[in-house]
Amino acid sequence: MKLARQYFYDRGEPQRQRFVSLRPSYHGSTLGALGLTGYEPLERPYEDLITPSVKVPSPDFYRFKETDIPAHVEAVLLQTEAAMAAQPEGSIVAFVLEPVGGASTGARMLNKRYVEGIRALCDRFGCLLIMDEVLSGIGRTGEWFAWQHWGVCPDILVLAKGMGAGYYPIAGIMAKGDIVDPVQNQGGFMHGHTYAGNPLACATGLAVIRAMQDEGVVANVREQGAYLRQQLDALKTRYDFIGDVRGIGFLQGVELVQSQDTKAPFPAAFNAFSKITEIARDKGLLIYPRRCLNGVEGDHFLVTPPLNTTPAEIDEMMLLLDQALTEFGQLLS
Ligand SMILES: Cc1ncc(COP(=O)(O)O)c(C=O)c1O
């Protein structure tokens, strides 16, 4: 957010100070990132402290109301355009999105037309496109970066978790040269942290990337991600309370509903998302639960195994998940 803002500041456009992002979404818990985040329970205690972004609806390929997905995407793009046009002229710094959703949506997907539409809106309103790949980047989706699935390159890319194989704390931002150069020419990025550029973290990050290249890890995610997805889809045919399976590669989300017909979420107080997680944990399987409808209702869990997971390990995971789902189903009868 600061790099995008400084880029415009250094270019003589200091009036650009607004960000646009999706609801629901998750971008982090600092006051800045929370301003972008669309997840009501996380925002509520800090409402009066954060500078909220302009929130626009995230496409929803499961609960869309229009005739089909293409019509839904056009409707969402129109709403987005209207929200951006309602801002004072030249006031938007950047549009920020997760190219594949994470914790707050249960791996909600975008599509090529949507991302191309957002890119076109950014160009029209003169703002940057920032993609948050903290979760989806570094191989998780079967490409090094999730944006590659849509073929639309962001101006600024945010990375973290996978850079340290999920174990070592390292994060980074990548930006196009024509954003970096003007900032460098004006004295450099006015930003820093005590541990920025930490040599041990950087060495770890390089080692992770090298090991991933040497061991063909991204290809493994692509191949085994398809297998994992097949298995999850098969579970959906057997459990009526699995409403949706979505995502790509090893970033898969499973949404729980009262029935596939109605798509009605469980009552929020039932806490289906934590119940299924506890049952799975007792069996030795870790899944990642959250609420998918703005954090206030809707239950999903993420299935995001290590990137070098083998087919036999997927089978073992699916066996445990199957048992957990059966036990969860017994709570409903
Ligand atoms: C998409 C996304 N963006 C940002 C973050 C926040 O990263 P951090 O906790 O390192 O600030 C997360 C963390 O879960 C995330 O999933």
The ligand as an ORCA input file, in Angstrom:
! r2SCAN-3c Opt
* xyz 0 1
  C      -4.099    -13.459      1.446
  C      -3.394    -13.012      2.697
  N      -2.922    -11.763      2.766
  C      -2.284    -11.316      3.856
  C      -2.105    -12.118      4.947
  C      -1.426    -11.548      6.156
  O      -0.135    -11.931      6.235
  P       0.648    -11.612      7.587
  O      -0.080    -12.371      8.650
  O       2.020    -12.112      7.297
  O       0.577    -10.149      7.788
  C      -2.574    -13.433      4.936
  C      -2.376    -14.278      6.120
  O      -3.062    -15.201      6.427
  C      -3.240    -13.887      3.787
  O      -3.745    -15.133      3.730
*
